Amino acid sequence: MIVVMRPDATKQEVQHVVKLIRDLELTEHIIEGSDLTVVAVIGDDRKKDGSVLEQAPGVDRVMKVLAPYKMAAKETREGKKTLVDIGGGCVFGGKHVPVIAGPCSVEDEDKIMVAARAVKAAGAHALRGGAFKPRTNPYAFQGHGENGLKMLAAARAETGLPIVTEVLTPSEVDMVSEYADCLQIGTRNSQNYKLLEACGKQPKPVLFKRGMAMTIDEWLQASEYILAAGNPNVILCERGIRTFEDHTRNTLSLSVVPELQFRTHLPIVIDPSHGTGHARLVPAMAKAAIAAGCDGLAIEMHQDPQHALTDGAQSITPEVLTELMGSLQRVAQAVDKDCSPGLACAAQAGAR
């Protein structure tokens, strides 16, 4: 259930609604928009009495949200997209389509700096790189941990690119949040509810990847854990699901873009690197994702993919990224969006 306040509702009237919600032994979540305020009512459906709330001063109307994910549902934002700013003018959910690029892993200080410079020179908007790496093989490279975070911070200090990096456990959330501009939750942790809640209790935006065997309903309900814990800045990331098909690493479902736009106000990013597993397929799927209407891309790039410690097969080179950025801009313009390079996105971020 959501309570839509009138545009002229006062703070006192909003707080009165909050008190009524708590009197019903329910929980409120206030969403303040540019035009009006919406109060989401969370808890046992049997206790939700719209007749009590709709009579309160300042209330415009009370609406039921039928989806099991209440705060992620599109109705909660009155159909308006959530804008998520990860810093450096990099905003997801508006007309501009930012590109996050970089290596799968932070390998050493020199290599991440070279990668960061290449990402910036190509015109991409944020730097990705794993300081902590969840690996299927326990003997494979697991990342540099906090030292890797420090390397990412040094790359940000030089280039100005906001950094996106993965967090694996609830105990590491505060540390990763201290260094990163956006925390990534990977496919293996997509239903680690304690981790989702911990990321919801810290202030940095969260890039939430779909589980490799997750339905859209399950994905959105999992995102609710982050939202309900208090963090409204969630970016959904489709990275492909596991199917019977074997010509790609995963099956990239681009149909999730219009489907999620129908269901939720959260911005949607596509990862064509994990979605295909082959560098040769990444440019085409990145362009297709923008044509489908996605709000951003997450692309793996490495200056020497053949010698990358992780996921070299799906990593494009800086040269390919540079050429791709030009193509992405042309595709974006064809669907009334913009993918202009670098910090030009700061000027475009507010455009709806």
C-alpha beads as a LAMMPS data file, in Angstrom:
LAMMPS data file: protein, C-alpha beads

352 atoms
351 bonds

1 atom types
1 bond types

-500.0 500.0 xlo xhi
-500.0 500.0 ylo yhi
-500.0 500.0 zlo zhi

Masses

1 110.0

Atoms # bond

1 1 1 0.000 0.000 0.000
2 1 1 1.195 3.551 -0.691
3 1 1 -0.126 6.851 0.614
4 1 1 0.165 9.667 -1.922
5 1 1 0.314 13.060 -0.223
6 1 1 -1.053 16.227 -1.830
7 1 1 1.570 18.519 -3.406
8 1 1 0.913 21.113 -0.685
9 1 1 1.090 18.628 2.231
10 1 1 3.138 19.893 5.175
11 1 1 5.838 17.993 7.051
12 1 1 3.509 17.822 10.033
13 1 1 0.832 16.130 7.910
14 1 1 3.367 13.617 6.607
15 1 1 4.477 12.849 10.165
16 1 1 0.840 12.410 11.202
17 1 1 0.467 9.763 8.476
18 1 1 3.640 8.107 9.739
19 1 1 2.166 7.975 13.255
20 1 1 -1.045 6.386 11.953
21 1 1 0.986 3.762 10.105
22 1 1 2.952 2.914 13.235
23 1 1 -0.285 2.776 15.249
24 1 1 -1.331 0.006 12.866
25 1 1 1.917 -1.813 13.791
26 1 1 3.266 -1.275 10.297
27 1 1 6.421 0.367 8.953
28 1 1 6.642 3.480 6.798
29 1 1 9.111 4.495 4.129
30 1 1 8.977 8.115 2.988
31 1 1 9.830 8.859 -0.639
32 1 1 10.219 12.556 -1.350
33 1 1 9.937 13.528 -4.990
34 1 1 10.278 16.894 -6.681
35 1 1 6.496 17.295 -6.913
36 1 1 5.019 15.267 -4.090
37 1 1 5.723 12.881 -1.232
38 1 1 4.714 9.222 -1.165
39 1 1 4.694 7.096 1.980
40 1 1 5.055 3.350 1.415
41 1 1 3.311 1.162 3.981
42 1 1 5.260 -2.014 4.710
43 1 1 4.215 -5.023 6.763
44 1 1 1.402 -7.506 7.295
45 1 1 -1.265 -6.936 4.619
46 1 1 -3.981 -7.881 7.094
47 1 1 -3.212 -4.781 9.168
48 1 1 -3.292 -2.322 6.266
49 1 1 -6.414 -0.210 6.624
50 1 1 -6.616 2.326 3.816
51 1 1 -9.775 3.870 5.240
52 1 1 -7.827 5.077 8.287
53 1 1 -5.087 6.662 6.222
54 1 1 -7.123 8.250 3.433
55 1 1 -8.978 10.455 5.941
56 1 1 -5.762 11.997 7.283
57 1 1 -5.032 15.667 6.497
58 1 1 -2.768 16.178 3.500
59 1 1 -3.514 12.768 1.938
60 1 1 -4.478 12.765 -1.727
61 1 1 -5.194 9.043 -2.119
62 1 1 -4.271 5.579 -0.878
63 1 1 -3.302 2.921 -3.433
64 1 1 -2.798 -0.805 -3.097
65 1 1 0.366 -2.275 -4.598
66 1 1 -0.448 -5.788 -5.758
67 1 1 3.137 -6.840 -6.505
68 1 1 4.942 -8.621 -3.654
69 1 1 7.785 -6.114 -4.028
70 1 1 6.214 -2.953 -2.623
71 1 1 9.021 -0.383 -2.707
72 1 1 10.484 -1.523 -6.020
73 1 1 7.092 -1.381 -7.738
74 1 1 6.580 1.348 -10.319
75 1 1 3.457 2.633 -8.547
76 1 1 5.521 3.665 -5.523
77 1 1 7.147 6.427 -7.567
78 1 1 3.975 7.409 -9.414
79 1 1 5.530 6.087 -12.613
80 1 1 8.654 8.260 -12.352
81 1 1 12.111 6.743 -12.772
82 1 1 14.525 6.776 -9.863
83 1 1 17.753 8.643 -10.652
84 1 1 20.842 7.109 -9.041
85 1 1 23.962 9.278 -8.877
86 1 1 27.214 7.405 -8.200
87 1 1 29.385 10.525 -8.385
88 1 1 31.356 12.396 -11.005
89 1 1 28.186 13.351 -12.851
90 1 1 27.447 9.668 -13.527
91 1 1 23.678 9.305 -13.118
92 1 1 21.556 6.266 -14.023
93 1 1 17.890 6.545 -14.905
94 1 1 17.840 9.755 -16.960
95 1 1 18.339 10.486 -20.644
96 1 1 22.070 9.820 -20.421
97 1 1 23.294 6.205 -20.605
98 1 1 26.530 5.867 -18.590
99 1 1 29.085 3.156 -19.334
100 1 1 30.967 1.415 -16.522
101 1 1 34.154 -0.198 -17.838
102 1 1 37.306 -1.799 -16.533
103 1 1 38.951 -5.120 -15.746
104 1 1 37.294 -8.012 -13.963
105 1 1 39.970 -7.922 -11.254
106 1 1 42.296 -5.321 -9.775
107 1 1 45.559 -7.099 -10.607
108 1 1 48.145 -4.592 -9.411
109 1 1 48.557 -0.844 -8.971
110 1 1 50.151 -0.182 -12.355
111 1 1 47.622 -2.221 -14.332
112 1 1 44.537 -0.693 -12.724
113 1 1 45.968 2.776 -13.336
114 1 1 46.594 1.960 -17.007
115 1 1 43.054 0.577 -17.254
116 1 1 41.542 3.651 -15.587
117 1 1 43.327 5.982 -17.978
118 1 1 42.119 3.896 -20.917
119 1 1 38.526 3.953 -19.648
120 1 1 38.635 7.726 -19.311
121 1 1 40.330 8.225 -22.683
122 1 1 37.683 6.079 -24.380
123 1 1 34.952 8.319 -22.960
124 1 1 33.380 5.849 -20.501
125 1 1 31.937 7.223 -17.287
126 1 1 32.911 4.950 -14.380
127 1 1 35.601 2.415 -13.517
128 1 1 34.865 -1.160 -12.493
129 1 1 37.275 -3.657 -10.951
130 1 1 37.092 -6.438 -8.384
131 1 1 39.120 -6.155 -5.188
132 1 1 37.282 -9.205 -3.829
133 1 1 36.607 -12.031 -6.286
134 1 1 34.159 -14.893 -5.690
135 1 1 35.624 -17.811 -7.645
136 1 1 34.247 -21.239 -8.426
137 1 1 37.735 -22.703 -8.023
138 1 1 39.021 -22.170 -4.447
139 1 1 42.612 -22.082 -5.728
140 1 1 41.999 -19.314 -8.279
141 1 1 42.936 -15.662 -7.724
142 1 1 40.621 -14.227 -5.062
143 1 1 41.594 -10.550 -5.328
144 1 1 43.741 -8.206 -3.229
145 1 1 41.054 -7.229 -0.719
146 1 1 41.532 -3.868 0.953
147 1 1 44.790 -3.260 -0.935
148 1 1 42.773 -3.598 -4.134
149 1 1 40.304 -1.013 -2.847
150 1 1 43.196 1.360 -2.188
151 1 1 44.398 0.862 -5.757
152 1 1 40.938 1.697 -7.063
153 1 1 40.825 4.824 -4.890
154 1 1 44.177 5.925 -6.308
155 1 1 42.848 5.435 -9.851
156 1 1 39.805 7.548 -8.997
157 1 1 42.017 10.273 -7.524
158 1 1 43.929 10.555 -10.806
159 1 1 41.122 10.156 -13.336
160 1 1 38.046 11.428 -11.470
161 1 1 36.121 8.294 -12.470
162 1 1 33.714 6.946 -9.817
163 1 1 34.486 3.334 -8.922
164 1 1 32.176 0.302 -8.810
165 1 1 33.418 -2.782 -6.982
166 1 1 31.935 -5.956 -5.517
167 1 1 31.306 -6.720 -1.862
168 1 1 31.039 -10.356 -0.781
169 1 1 30.107 -10.478 2.894
170 1 1 28.145 -8.348 5.384
171 1 1 31.285 -7.895 7.493
172 1 1 33.061 -6.204 4.565
173 1 1 30.275 -3.784 3.636
174 1 1 31.505 -0.860 5.749
175 1 1 35.065 -1.211 4.449
176 1 1 34.037 -1.401 0.793
177 1 1 31.615 1.482 1.290
178 1 1 34.457 3.613 2.635
179 1 1 36.396 3.291 -0.624
180 1 1 33.806 2.667 -3.358
181 1 1 31.304 5.019 -4.980
182 1 1 28.949 2.152 -5.794
183 1 1 28.805 -1.323 -4.238
184 1 1 28.187 -4.276 -6.518
185 1 1 26.324 -7.394 -5.412
186 1 1 27.178 -10.245 -7.753
187 1 1 25.090 -13.092 -9.079
188 1 1 26.328 -15.584 -6.475
189 1 1 25.146 -13.304 -3.666
190 1 1 21.853 -12.260 -5.219
191 1 1 19.884 -14.088 -2.525
192 1 1 22.294 -13.512 0.346
193 1 1 19.672 -11.578 2.284
194 1 1 21.957 -10.574 5.148
195 1 1 24.341 -9.001 2.627
196 1 1 21.444 -7.246 0.869
197 1 1 20.239 -5.810 4.185
198 1 1 23.756 -4.684 5.124
199 1 1 24.124 -2.878 1.789
200 1 1 20.733 -1.277 2.426
201 1 1 21.969 0.182 5.706
202 1 1 24.954 2.015 4.197
203 1 1 24.634 5.192 2.082
204 1 1 26.397 4.302 -1.191
205 1 1 24.416 3.220 -4.294
206 1 1 24.160 -0.507 -5.009
207 1 1 24.529 -2.213 -8.398
208 1 1 22.494 -5.393 -7.918
209 1 1 23.161 -8.188 -10.419
210 1 1 20.530 -10.746 -11.276
211 1 1 21.104 -14.281 -10.007
212 1 1 22.031 -16.727 -12.736
213 1 1 18.839 -18.755 -12.073
214 1 1 16.584 -15.968 -10.816
215 1 1 13.173 -15.022 -12.140
216 1 1 12.319 -11.333 -12.469
217 1 1 9.923 -11.575 -9.511
218 1 1 12.631 -13.136 -7.345
219 1 1 15.095 -10.466 -8.442
220 1 1 12.773 -7.604 -7.589
221 1 1 11.801 -9.147 -4.272
222 1 1 15.486 -9.502 -3.424
223 1 1 16.044 -5.833 -4.302
224 1 1 13.336 -5.053 -1.774
225 1 1 15.713 -6.137 1.011
226 1 1 18.063 -3.279 0.075
227 1 1 15.257 -0.751 -0.318
228 1 1 13.457 -1.761 2.878
229 1 1 16.700 -1.407 4.846
230 1 1 16.771 2.272 3.912
231 1 1 18.819 2.608 0.731
232 1 1 16.749 3.922 -2.233
233 1 1 19.705 3.999 -4.644
234 1 1 19.505 0.582 -6.282
235 1 1 20.542 -0.112 -9.879
236 1 1 19.450 -3.442 -11.353
237 1 1 21.991 -5.216 -13.567
238 1 1 21.078 -7.994 -16.003
239 1 1 24.154 -10.198 -16.571
240 1 1 22.604 -13.208 -18.254
241 1 1 21.003 -16.359 -16.883
242 1 1 22.033 -19.994 -17.080
243 1 1 20.139 -21.978 -19.720
244 1 1 20.707 -25.076 -21.868
245 1 1 22.406 -22.934 -24.547
246 1 1 26.195 -23.345 -24.735
247 1 1 27.355 -21.001 -27.478
248 1 1 27.568 -18.247 -24.862
249 1 1 28.654 -18.292 -21.220
250 1 1 25.143 -17.192 -20.157
251 1 1 21.980 -16.239 -22.020
252 1 1 21.596 -12.461 -22.044
253 1 1 17.900 -11.629 -21.728
254 1 1 17.465 -8.154 -23.216
255 1 1 13.704 -8.508 -22.941
256 1 1 14.101 -7.728 -19.226
257 1 1 14.647 -4.077 -20.119
258 1 1 11.091 -3.242 -21.281
259 1 1 9.636 -5.731 -18.783
260 1 1 11.426 -4.104 -15.837
261 1 1 10.490 -0.655 -17.096
262 1 1 6.877 -1.836 -16.931
263 1 1 7.264 -3.182 -13.382
264 1 1 9.733 -0.958 -11.530
265 1 1 11.084 2.578 -11.183
266 1 1 14.658 1.344 -10.641
267 1 1 17.252 1.972 -13.398
268 1 1 18.418 -1.027 -15.423
269 1 1 22.011 -1.723 -16.504
270 1 1 23.063 -4.452 -18.942
271 1 1 26.316 -6.430 -18.636
272 1 1 27.055 -7.856 -22.104
273 1 1 30.413 -9.238 -20.955
274 1 1 29.093 -11.813 -18.470
275 1 1 25.961 -12.084 -20.572
276 1 1 27.896 -13.589 -23.483
277 1 1 31.325 -14.593 -22.202
278 1 1 32.933 -13.698 -25.533
279 1 1 34.587 -10.360 -26.289
280 1 1 33.584 -10.569 -29.938
281 1 1 29.895 -10.468 -28.962
282 1 1 30.110 -7.593 -26.488
283 1 1 29.897 -4.615 -28.913
284 1 1 26.798 -5.916 -30.709
285 1 1 24.977 -6.766 -27.475
286 1 1 25.928 -3.419 -25.918
287 1 1 24.389 -1.586 -28.869
288 1 1 21.325 -3.818 -28.748
289 1 1 20.919 -3.081 -25.032
290 1 1 20.833 0.661 -25.635
291 1 1 18.384 0.176 -28.495
292 1 1 16.177 -1.767 -26.054
293 1 1 16.188 1.225 -23.697
294 1 1 18.610 0.298 -20.924
295 1 1 19.845 2.944 -18.464
296 1 1 23.518 1.973 -18.538
297 1 1 26.137 -0.615 -19.448
298 1 1 28.762 -2.532 -17.467
299 1 1 31.566 -3.713 -19.752
300 1 1 34.756 -5.601 -18.964
301 1 1 37.852 -4.076 -20.579
302 1 1 41.479 -5.143 -20.194
303 1 1 44.573 -3.759 -21.894
304 1 1 45.978 -7.308 -22.329
305 1 1 43.050 -9.759 -22.227
306 1 1 45.206 -12.778 -23.095
307 1 1 47.096 -12.356 -19.839
308 1 1 44.224 -11.201 -17.619
309 1 1 44.023 -13.011 -14.286
310 1 1 40.238 -13.349 -14.596
311 1 1 37.696 -13.326 -17.438
312 1 1 40.060 -12.356 -20.229
313 1 1 37.909 -14.136 -22.816
314 1 1 35.035 -11.687 -22.323
315 1 1 37.142 -8.517 -21.940
316 1 1 37.374 -6.085 -24.843
317 1 1 40.484 -3.982 -25.427
318 1 1 40.780 -0.210 -24.919
319 1 1 40.794 0.228 -28.688
320 1 1 37.511 -1.651 -29.056
321 1 1 35.994 0.335 -26.169
322 1 1 36.983 3.624 -27.819
323 1 1 35.376 2.626 -31.110
324 1 1 32.331 1.233 -29.312
325 1 1 31.654 4.473 -27.440
326 1 1 31.152 6.264 -30.750
327 1 1 28.735 3.580 -31.951
328 1 1 26.818 3.664 -28.675
329 1 1 26.275 7.390 -29.007
330 1 1 24.747 6.966 -32.465
331 1 1 22.422 4.205 -31.250
332 1 1 21.456 6.233 -28.179
333 1 1 20.517 9.236 -30.308
334 1 1 18.278 7.008 -32.420
335 1 1 16.197 6.134 -29.317
336 1 1 16.161 9.686 -27.912
337 1 1 18.945 9.053 -25.401
338 1 1 22.520 10.208 -25.052
339 1 1 25.787 8.363 -24.482
340 1 1 28.199 11.266 -24.865
341 1 1 31.668 10.627 -23.473
342 1 1 33.185 11.413 -20.114
343 1 1 31.930 14.110 -17.831
344 1 1 29.601 15.404 -20.528
345 1 1 27.062 13.178 -18.794
346 1 1 27.012 15.618 -15.874
347 1 1 25.313 18.200 -18.072
348 1 1 22.851 15.645 -19.388
349 1 1 22.071 13.796 -16.156
350 1 1 19.100 15.901 -15.156
351 1 1 17.359 15.621 -18.507
352 1 1 14.310 13.373 -18.366

Bonds

1 1 1 2
2 1 2 3
3 1 3 4
4 1 4 5
5 1 5 6
6 1 6 7
7 1 7 8
8 1 8 9
9 1 9 10
10 1 10 11
11 1 11 12
12 1 12 13
13 1 13 14
14 1 14 15
15 1 15 16
16 1 16 17
17 1 17 18
18 1 18 19
19 1 19 20
20 1 20 21
21 1 21 22
22 1 22 23
23 1 23 24
24 1 24 25
25 1 25 26
26 1 26 27
27 1 27 28
28 1 28 29
29 1 29 30
30 1 30 31
31 1 31 32
32 1 32 33
33 1 33 34
34 1 34 35
35 1 35 36
36 1 36 37
37 1 37 38
38 1 38 39
39 1 39 40
40 1 40 41
41 1 41 42
42 1 42 43
43 1 43 44
44 1 44 45
45 1 45 46
46 1 46 47
47 1 47 48
48 1 48 49
49 1 49 50
50 1 50 51
51 1 51 52
52 1 52 53
53 1 53 54
54 1 54 55
55 1 55 56
56 1 56 57
57 1 57 58
58 1 58 59
59 1 59 60
60 1 60 61
61 1 61 62
62 1 62 63
63 1 63 64
64 1 64 65
65 1 65 66
66 1 66 67
67 1 67 68
68 1 68 69
69 1 69 70
70 1 70 71
71 1 71 72
72 1 72 73
73 1 73 74
74 1 74 75
75 1 75 76
76 1 76 77
77 1 77 78
78 1 78 79
79 1 79 80
80 1 80 81
81 1 81 82
82 1 82 83
83 1 83 84
84 1 84 85
85 1 85 86
86 1 86 87
87 1 87 88
88 1 88 89
89 1 89 90
90 1 90 91
91 1 91 92
92 1 92 93
93 1 93 94
94 1 94 95
95 1 95 96
96 1 96 97
97 1 97 98
98 1 98 99
99 1 99 100
100 1 100 101
101 1 101 102
102 1 102 103
103 1 103 104
104 1 104 105
105 1 105 106
106 1 106 107
107 1 107 108
108 1 108 109
109 1 109 110
110 1 110 111
111 1 111 112
112 1 112 113
113 1 113 114
114 1 114 115
115 1 115 116
116 1 116 117
117 1 117 118
118 1 118 119
119 1 119 120
120 1 120 121
121 1 121 122
122 1 122 123
123 1 123 124
124 1 124 125
125 1 125 126
126 1 126 127
127 1 127 128
128 1 128 129
129 1 129 130
130 1 130 131
131 1 131 132
132 1 132 133
133 1 133 134
134 1 134 135
135 1 135 136
136 1 136 137
137 1 137 138
138 1 138 139
139 1 139 140
140 1 140 141
141 1 141 142
142 1 142 143
143 1 143 144
144 1 144 145
145 1 145 146
146 1 146 147
147 1 147 148
148 1 148 149
149 1 149 150
150 1 150 151
151 1 151 152
152 1 152 153
153 1 153 154
154 1 154 155
155 1 155 156
156 1 156 157
157 1 157 158
158 1 158 159
159 1 159 160
160 1 160 161
161 1 161 162
162 1 162 163
163 1 163 164
164 1 164 165
165 1 165 166
166 1 166 167
167 1 167 168
168 1 168 169
169 1 169 170
170 1 170 171
171 1 171 172
172 1 172 173
173 1 173 174
174 1 174 175
175 1 175 176
176 1 176 177
177 1 177 178
178 1 178 179
179 1 179 180
180 1 180 181
181 1 181 182
182 1 182 183
183 1 183 184
184 1 184 185
185 1 185 186
186 1 186 187
187 1 187 188
188 1 188 189
189 1 189 190
190 1 190 191
191 1 191 192
192 1 192 193
193 1 193 194
194 1 194 195
195 1 195 196
196 1 196 197
197 1 197 198
198 1 198 199
199 1 199 200
200 1 200 201
201 1 201 202
202 1 202 203
203 1 203 204
204 1 204 205
205 1 205 206
206 1 206 207
207 1 207 208
208 1 208 209
209 1 209 210
210 1 210 211
211 1 211 212
212 1 212 213
213 1 213 214
214 1 214 215
215 1 215 216
216 1 216 217
217 1 217 218
218 1 218 219
219 1 219 220
220 1 220 221
221 1 221 222
222 1 222 223
223 1 223 224
224 1 224 225
225 1 225 226
226 1 226 227
227 1 227 228
228 1 228 229
229 1 229 230
230 1 230 231
231 1 231 232
232 1 232 233
233 1 233 234
234 1 234 235
235 1 235 236
236 1 236 237
237 1 237 238
238 1 238 239
239 1 239 240
240 1 240 241
241 1 241 242
242 1 242 243
243 1 243 244
244 1 244 245
245 1 245 246
246 1 246 247
247 1 247 248
248 1 248 249
249 1 249 250
250 1 250 251
251 1 251 252
252 1 252 253
253 1 253 254
254 1 254 255
255 1 255 256
256 1 256 257
257 1 257 258
258 1 258 259
259 1 259 260
260 1 260 261
261 1 261 262
262 1 262 263
263 1 263 264
264 1 264 265
265 1 265 266
266 1 266 267
267 1 267 268
268 1 268 269
269 1 269 270
270 1 270 271
271 1 271 272
272 1 272 273
273 1 273 274
274 1 274 275
275 1 275 276
276 1 276 277
277 1 277 278
278 1 278 279
279 1 279 280
280 1 280 281
281 1 281 282
282 1 282 283
283 1 283 284
284 1 284 285
285 1 285 286
286 1 286 287
287 1 287 288
288 1 288 289
289 1 289 290
290 1 290 291
291 1 291 292
292 1 292 293
293 1 293 294
294 1 294 295
295 1 295 296
296 1 296 297
297 1 297 298
298 1 298 299
299 1 299 300
300 1 300 301
301 1 301 302
302 1 302 303
303 1 303 304
304 1 304 305
305 1 305 306
306 1 306 307
307 1 307 308
308 1 308 309
309 1 309 310
310 1 310 311
311 1 311 312
312 1 312 313
313 1 313 314
314 1 314 315
315 1 315 316
316 1 316 317
317 1 317 318
318 1 318 319
319 1 319 320
320 1 320 321
321 1 321 322
322 1 322 323
323 1 323 324
324 1 324 325
325 1 325 326
326 1 326 327
327 1 327 328
328 1 328 329
329 1 329 330
330 1 330 331
331 1 331 332
332 1 332 333
333 1 333 334
334 1 334 335
335 1 335 336
336 1 336 337
337 1 337 338
338 1 338 339
339 1 339 340
340 1 340 341
341 1 341 342
342 1 342 343
343 1 343 344
344 1 344 345
345 1 345 346
346 1 346 347
347 1 347 348
348 1 348 349
349 1 349 350
350 1 350 351
351 1 351 352
